[in-house]
C-alpha cells in the first residue's frame, strides 16, 4: 500500500512539473490577437519602429533571413530556420516592410491582417518564436514613392539568435561579496552613446521641413510652446510627451523645431519624444483605460526618423472623441525611456483625460504646457501639476510649486481661482457670471 501511494505521489509531482513548464511559456502574441487583428490594432505597438531608407542586413553570423515578398505573407524559404534540436535561441526578430503607401488606409492588402498573417506563418514554422523575451522590431523602408519601387524591395523577417537556451537569472547568494571595478575614464568615455555628427545645412533643411509641416496642418497664431521652452532652459534631458491630434499638431511641432534650433546647446536638449493620439482609428467603445494605445516613441537625435514619425502618427488617426490618453502616454514613456531628467507634457487645455483616474500612478513631477483656449486652466491638468510636484505653463506665465502658492485654501492661476478641498484636490471656483468655458466641463476629481 505504501509503495502504491509513493508511486501515485511521484505521478502527481511529474504532472505538476509538466504543467509548470507549460504554463511558464512566455507568449508575446495571443491567438485572438493574431486571428482578429482588426480588433487588436494596438498590437503593432509591441514593435519598436525604425525607419530606414533601404534595409541592409547586419553582418552578423547568427541570423536567418526569411523572405515574404511584397504584400505577401507566405514564407518562401521556410527551411532556412531549422531549430528542431533547440540549440538556437532567438533574441531579436525584425519584420521588414516598405512604408508605402504612407497611410495604411490606402493599402490594397489590409496592413494589420498582413502583419498578423506573417507572424502566424512564422510561428507555424516554430511556435517557440512567439516569446515575449524576444525583442521585436519593425523596419520600415522609405525609398519607395510608388508601388513598383516598393515591390522591388525586400519584405520579410530577420531572426537573430544565439546558441543555447535562455538561462533564468541566478539569485545572488546573500553572503556573496560583489567587487566593483573602476574603469578608466578614457574607457568610460568610449562606452557612452555618441551623438551622430550632423552639419548645420542638414539642420536647416530639417527646420524647413518642420515649418512646412506646421503650415500644412493649419499653423498657429501663437508660439506658446516655443516661448515656454525658451523661458525654461534649466530643463535637462527632457522627455516630451505630446498630444498629437487635430489642432495640436502645430504646438507639438514647435517643440521639435525648438529642439532642432538648440541641438548643440548641451545638456538642455530633448532626449525623447512621445506622441499620443488616443488610440488612432480605434472606435471609442473599444478604448480601455490604460490600454487605449496610439502611443509612439521618437528618438530626439534621429531627425529623419522623427520627421517621419510626425507624419506616421498623424496618418494613424486623431483619436476620435475629445478625451485623450495623456497619463497612459506619460506612464509608457517614463517606463521605456531611461535616464531622462525633466518630463514635459504638451496638452490641449480644452480636452479632458479618459485615464484621469490613473493620476495615482504618476511618480515623476510633470511640467505641463497648456495650449489652445485658455478661458480657464483645465482643472485636471492643474491637479496633475499640483499632486506630482510639477508645474504649469501658459504663454505668459510659469507656475512652479503650486502647493506653496495655495493661500487661505485658494490657488490663483491667471486670475482663475481654485479651492483646495479637504481631500487635497483643487476644485475650480466658477463665478455665476462666467460664460461657457469648455475646460471647466471636465471633472476636477477622478471618478
C-alpha positions in Angstrom: 0.0 0.0 0.0 2.9 2.3 0.9 4.6 1.6 -2.4 1.4 2.3 -4.3 1.0 5.7 -2.5 4.6 6.7 -3.3 4.1 5.8 -7.0 0.9 7.9 -7.1 2.7 10.8 -5.4 5.6 10.6 -7.9 3.0 10.6 -10.7 1.4 13.8 -9.3 4.8 15.5 -9.0 5.6 14.7 -12.6 2.3 16.1 -13.7 2.9 19.3 -11.7 6.3 19.8 -13.3 4.9 19.3 -16.7 2.1 21.7 -16.0 4.6 24.3 -14.6 6.8 24.1 -17.7 3.8 24.5 -20.0 2.4 27.5 -18.1 5.8 29.2 -17.9 5.8 29.8 -21.6 6.4 33.5 -22.5 3.8 34.2 -25.1 4.1 37.6 -26.9 1.1 37.4 -29.3 -2.1 35.8 -28.1 -4.1 33.7 -30.6 -7.1 36.0 -30.5 -4.9 39.0 -31.5 -3.4 37.1 -34.5 -6.8 35.7 -35.6 -8.7 39.0 -35.2 -6.0 41.8 -35.8 -8.6 44.4 -36.6 -9.9 44.2 -33.1 -6.4 44.5 -31.7 -4.7 47.1 -33.9 -2.7 48.3 -30.9 -0.6 45.1 -31.0 1.5 46.9 -33.6 2.8 49.0 -30.7 4.6 45.9 -29.4 7.2 46.5 -32.1 9.9 49.1 -31.9 9.5 51.0 -35.2 12.6 52.0 -37.1 12.6 53.9 -40.4 15.5 53.3 -42.9 16.0 54.4 -46.5 16.6 50.8 -47.6 17.1 47.7 -45.5 20.6 46.3 -45.4 21.2 43.1 -43.4 23.6 43.3 -40.4 26.9 41.5 -41.0 26.5 39.1 -38.0 26.9 35.4 -38.3 24.0 34.1 -36.3 21.0 35.4 -38.2 18.4 33.9 -40.6 16.6 35.8 -43.4 13.1 34.6 -44.2 11.5 36.1 -47.4 7.8 37.0 -47.8 7.6 39.2 -50.9 5.6 42.4 -51.4 2.1 42.3 -49.9 2.5 38.5 -49.3 2.6 36.6 -46.0 3.8 33.1 -47.1 7.4 32.5 -46.2 9.2 31.3 -49.4 12.2 29.7 -47.7 10.8 28.0 -44.6 13.7 25.6 -44.5 16.1 28.4 -43.6 15.0 28.3 -40.0 15.6 24.8 -38.5 15.6 24.6 -34.8 14.5 21.1 -34.2 17.4 20.5 -31.8 16.5 23.6 -29.8 20.1 24.8 -30.0 19.3 28.2 -31.4 17.6 30.9 -29.2 16.3 34.0 -30.9 16.9 37.3 -29.1 15.6 39.7 -31.8 13.2 39.5 -34.7 12.9 42.2 -37.3 9.8 42.4 -39.5 10.7 44.3 -42.7 8.1 46.3 -44.6 8.1 49.2 -47.1 6.5 52.4 -45.8 4.2 52.6 -48.9 1.5 53.9 -49.0 2.3 56.1 -46.0 -1.4 55.9 -44.9 -2.4 52.3 -44.1 -6.0 53.0 -45.2 -4.7 53.1 -48.8 -3.1 49.7 -48.7 -4.7 47.2 -51.0 -3.8 44.5 -48.6 -5.0 45.2 -45.0 -1.9 46.1 -43.1 -2.9 44.6 -39.8 -4.0 41.3 -41.4 -0.8 41.1 -43.4 1.3 41.6 -40.3 -0.7 39.1 -38.3 -0.6 36.5 -41.1 3.2 36.9 -41.4 3.5 36.3 -37.7 1.2 33.2 -37.9 3.3 31.9 -40.8 6.5 32.4 -38.7 5.0 30.7 -35.6 3.8 27.8 -37.8 7.4 27.1 -38.6 8.5 27.4 -35.0 5.9 28.1 -32.2 8.8 28.8 -29.8 9.4 32.1 -31.6 6.2 33.5 -30.1 8.1 34.7 -27.0 7.9 37.9 -25.0 11.6 37.7 -24.1 12.5 38.4 -27.8 13.0 42.0 -28.9 10.5 42.7 -31.7 11.3 45.4 -34.2 9.5 46.7 -37.3 11.8 48.1 -40.1 10.0 50.5 -42.4 11.8 51.3 -45.7 11.2 54.7 -47.1 13.0 54.7 -50.5 9.8 54.0 -52.4 7.4 56.5 -54.0 5.2 54.1 -55.9 4.1 50.5 -55.9 6.7 49.4 -58.5 9.6 50.6 -56.4 8.1 49.2 -53.2 7.5 45.8 -54.8 11.2 45.6 -55.7 12.4 46.0 -52.2 13.0 43.3 -49.6 10.0 42.2 -47.5 10.5 39.5 -44.8 11.6 38.5 -41.4 15.1 38.5 -39.8 15.8 36.2 -36.9 18.9 37.0 -34.8 19.9 34.2 -32.5 22.5 32.9 -30.1 23.5 29.3 -29.4 21.8 27.7 -26.4 18.6 28.3 -24.4 17.5 31.3 -22.4 19.0 31.0 -18.9 16.9 32.3 -16.0 18.8 34.9 -13.9 20.5 33.3 -10.9 19.8 34.8 -7.5 22.9 36.1 -5.8 23.6 34.3 -2.5 23.1 36.6 0.5 26.7 36.2 1.7 28.2 36.9 -1.7 30.5 39.9 -1.9 30.4 41.8 -5.2 33.6 43.6 -6.0 33.2 46.9 -8.0 35.8 47.5 -10.6 36.5 51.2 -11.5 37.1 51.6 -15.3 39.5 54.2 -16.6 37.8 57.5 -17.6 39.1 57.1 -21.1 37.3 53.7 -21.5 34.1 55.1 -19.9 34.0 57.9 -22.4 34.2 55.4 -25.3 31.4 53.4 -23.8 29.0 56.3 -23.7 26.5 56.7 -26.5 27.9 59.0 -29.1 25.9 61.7 -30.9 25.8 61.2 -34.6 27.5 64.3 -36.2 25.2 66.5 -38.2 26.1 69.5 -40.2 24.3 72.9 -40.0 23.0 72.6 -43.5 21.1 69.4 -42.7 19.7 71.0 -39.5 18.4 74.0 -41.5 16.8 71.6 -44.0 15.1 69.7 -41.2 13.9 73.0 -39.7 12.3 74.0 -43.0 10.5 70.6 -43.2 9.1 71.1 -39.7 7.9 74.6 -40.6 6.3 73.2 -43.8 4.5 70.6 -41.7 3.2 73.3 -39.3 1.9 75.3 -42.3 0.3 72.2 -43.8 -1.5 71.4 -40.6 -3.0 74.8 -40.2 -0.2 76.7 -38.5 -0.8 78.5 -35.2 -1.4 82.1 -34.3 0.8 81.9 -31.2 4.2 80.5 -30.3 3.3 79.2 -26.8 5.4 76.0 -26.8 8.5 77.6 -28.3 8.3 80.5 -25.9 7.9 78.3 -22.9 10.9 76.2 -23.8 13.0 79.3 -24.3 11.9 80.5 -20.8 12.8 77.2 -19.1 16.3 76.4 -20.3 17.1 74.8 -17.0 15.1 71.8 -18.0 17.6 69.0 -18.7 17.5 65.7 -20.7 13.8 66.3 -21.4 11.2 63.6 -22.1 8.5 65.4 -24.1 5.1 63.7 -24.1 2.7 65.5 -26.6 -0.9 65.3 -27.8 -0.6 64.6 -31.5 -4.2 65.1 -32.6 -6.0 67.6 -34.7 -5.3 71.2 -33.6 -2.3 70.1 -31.5 0.0 69.3 -34.5 1.4 72.9 -34.7 2.0 73.1 -31.0 3.9 69.8 -30.8 5.8 70.8 -33.9 7.1 73.9 -32.0 8.8 71.6 -29.6 10.6 69.7 -32.4 11.5 73.0 -34.0 13.0 74.3 -30.8 14.9 71.1 -30.4 16.4 71.4 -33.8 17.4 75.0 -33.3 19.0 74.2 -29.9 20.7 70.9 -30.9 24.2 72.0 -30.0 23.3 73.7 -26.7 24.4 70.8 -24.5 22.6 69.2 -21.6 19.3 71.1 -22.1 18.5 69.1 -25.2 15.4 67.0 -25.6 16.1 63.3 -25.1 13.0 61.6 -26.4 9.5 62.5 -27.8 6.4 60.5 -27.0 3.5 61.1 -29.5 0.0 60.0 -28.5 -3.3 60.1 -30.5 -5.7 58.3 -28.1 -5.9 55.0 -30.0 -5.7 56.4 -33.5 -8.6 55.0 -35.6 -9.8 52.7 -32.8 -13.6 53.1 -32.1 -14.3 55.0 -28.8 -16.2 52.0 -27.4 -13.1 49.8 -27.8 -10.8 52.2 -25.8 -9.8 50.7 -22.4 -8.3 52.9 -19.8 -4.6 52.3 -19.6 -4.7 50.2 -22.8 -6.1 52.7 -25.4 -2.8 52.7 -27.4 -1.8 55.1 -30.1 1.5 55.9 -28.4 4.7 56.2 -30.3 8.3 56.9 -29.2 10.6 59.0 -31.2 14.4 59.3 -30.5 15.2 63.0 -30.5 18.6 62.9 -32.2 17.4 60.8 -35.2 15.9 63.7 -37.2 14.9 61.8 -40.3 13.1 59.2 -38.2 11.5 62.0 -36.1 10.1 63.8 -39.1 8.6 60.6 -40.5 7.1 59.8 -37.1 5.3 63.1 -37.2 3.6 62.1 -40.4 3.0 58.5 -39.3 1.2 59.3 -36.1 -0.9 61.9 -37.8 -2.0 59.4 -40.5 -2.6 56.7 -37.9 -5.6 58.7 -36.6 -6.6 61.7 -34.4 -8.3 59.8 -31.6 -12.0 60.4 -32.3 -13.7 61.9 -29.3 -12.5 64.9 -27.1 -10.9 62.8 -24.4 -7.2 61.8 -24.6 -4.9 59.2 -23.0 -2.3 61.6 -21.6 -1.5 59.7 -18.5 -1.1 56.3 -20.3 1.3 58.1 -22.6 3.3 59.6 -19.7 3.5 56.2 -18.0 4.5 54.4 -21.2 7.2 57.0 -22.0 8.7 57.1 -18.5 8.9 53.2 -18.5 10.5 53.0 -21.9 12.9 55.9 -21.7 15.8 55.5 -19.3 17.8 58.3 -17.6 15.5 61.2 -18.6 15.6 64.3 -16.5 12.5 66.6 -16.7 9.2 65.3 -18.0 7.2 67.8 -20.1 3.6 67.2 -21.2 2.2 69.3 -24.1 -1.6 69.2 -23.6 -4.8 70.6 -25.1 -6.3 72.7 -22.4 -9.8 72.1 -23.8 -9.6 68.3 -23.7 -10.2 66.0 -20.8 -8.4 62.8 -20.0 -10.2 59.5 -20.3 -7.5 58.0 -18.0 -7.6 60.7 -15.3 -8.1 58.1 -12.6 -4.5 56.9 -13.3 -3.1 60.0 -11.8 -2.3 58.0 -8.7 0.3 56.0 -10.8 2.3 59.1 -11.7 5.7 59.0 -10.0 7.6 61.9 -11.7 6.9 65.7 -11.5 5.1 66.7 -14.7 5.7 70.1 -16.3 2.5 70.9 -18.2 2.4 73.2 -21.2 -1.2 74.2 -21.8 -2.2 75.0 -25.4 -5.4 76.2 -27.0 -8.3 78.0 -25.5 -7.5 79.4 -22.0 -10.8 80.8 -20.7 -9.7 78.9 -17.6 -6.9 76.4 -16.8 -8.2 72.9 -17.1 -8.6 71.6 -13.5 -7.4 68.1 -14.5 -4.0 69.4 -15.6 -3.9 71.8 -12.6 -4.3 68.8 -10.3 -1.6 66.7 -12.1 0.9 69.6 -11.7 -0.2 70.1 -8.0 -0.2 66.4 -7.0 3.1 65.4 -8.7 5.0 68.5 -7.6 5.3 69.6 -11.2 4.5 72.9 -12.8 2.0 74.7 -15.2 3.0 76.9 -18.1 1.0 79.3 -20.3 2.1 81.7 -22.9 2.7 84.4 -20.3 3.3 82.6 -17.0 5.3 79.8 -15.4 3.8 78.3 -12.2 6.1 76.2 -10.0 5.5 74.8 -6.5 1.7 75.1 -6.6 1.4 73.8 -3.0 3.3 76.8 -1.8 1.1 79.1 -3.9 -2.1 78.0 -2.0 -3.1 80.8 0.4 -6.1 80.5 2.7 -7.2 77.4 0.9 -7.2 79.0 -2.5 -5.0 79.0 -5.5 -5.0 81.7 -8.2 -3.7 81.0 -11.7 -4.0 83.5 -14.5 -6.8 85.2 -12.5 -8.7 81.9 -12.2 -9.4 80.6 -8.6 -9.3 77.0 -7.4 -10.4 75.9 -3.9 -8.4 73.2 -2.0 -10.7 70.5 -0.8 -10.3 68.5 2.4 -9.1 65.5 0.5 -6.4 67.6 -1.3 -7.9 68.3 -4.7 -8.1 71.6 -6.4 -11.7 72.5 -7.4 -12.3 75.4 -9.7 -14.4 78.3 -8.3 -16.8 79.2 -11.2 -18.4 82.7 -10.8 -22.1 82.8 -11.6 -21.5 85.4 -14.2 -19.0 83.2 -16.0 -19.9 82.4 -19.6 -19.4 78.9 -21.0 -15.8 77.7 -20.7 -15.1 74.3 -22.1 -12.1 73.3 -19.9 -14.3 73.7 -16.8 -16.6 70.9 -18.1 -14.2 68.2 -17.2 -14.3 66.6 -13.7 -11.7 68.1 -11.4 -11.5 64.9 -9.3 -11.3 61.3 -10.7 -14.5 59.4 -10.8 
